[in-house]
């Protein structure tokens, strides 16, 4: 399943509120699994699994994520594929 929000959607968040401790930049590519105590921002391309004990996972506009996410909250502006 691939999900993409409409471009008119705007995501504005306070990073401290979401306990962000990992950022994959827009030009970054990552294949693997992340196990974090806090949240994550994915602005590049990632394949794998993200597990966050607390905090949120944020998939930004232009980012692509393929895999599984476990987190308190998940925000998506980019593309995700869980299948």
N, C-alpha and C positions, 0 to 999 in steps of 0.2 A: 504494500500500500504506500503510495506517495502522496504527501500532503504539502500544499503550498498556500500561504495566505495571500490575499489580494494586495497589490502594491499600495493601496490607500491606507492599509493598516500601519500604524506607527507604534513602535515599542519604546517606551521610556521607563527606565528602571533605576533605582538607587542600588548600586553594587553592594554596599555594606548591608542593606536589608536582605540581600540574597546570598550573602556569605561567599562571594566569588573568590576562589583561590587558584583557578586555572584559566588561562586564556589561550586559545588557538587563534592566531592572527589570520586576517583575510587571505594572505598569501601562503598560509600553512597547510600542510597535508599530513594526516596522521592515520596510521593503520594500527590498531591495537586497543587495549582496554585501559580505562582509567578508573581507579578506585580512590575517591576523594572524601575527605572529612567535610568539605564545604561544597560550594557550587562551581559551575563552569560556564564560560562563554565560548561558543564555537562560532568563529567568523569565517573559517576556511572550510576545508573538506576533511571529513573524518569517516572512517569505517571502523566499527567495533562496538564496544559496550562502555557506557558511562554509568557508574554507580556512585551516588552522592549520599552520604549519611545525613547531611543537613543541607539546606540551601536549595538553589534552583539551577537548572540547566537552561541556558539561553542560546537558541540557534538564531543567529542574526540574518538579516536580509542579505542574500547573495551566498550564504553558506549552504553546504550540503552535508547531511548526516545520513549514514546507512548503518543501521544496527539497532541496539536496544538501549533504552535509557531508564534508570531508576533514580528518582529524585522526589523531594517534597513537592516541587513545582517545576513545570516545564513550559517555557515560552518559545514559540516558533514564529519566525518571520521568513525564514529560508525554506529549504526543502528537506523533508525527512522521508526515509524509506525504511520501514520496519520489517519488510518481507524479503 
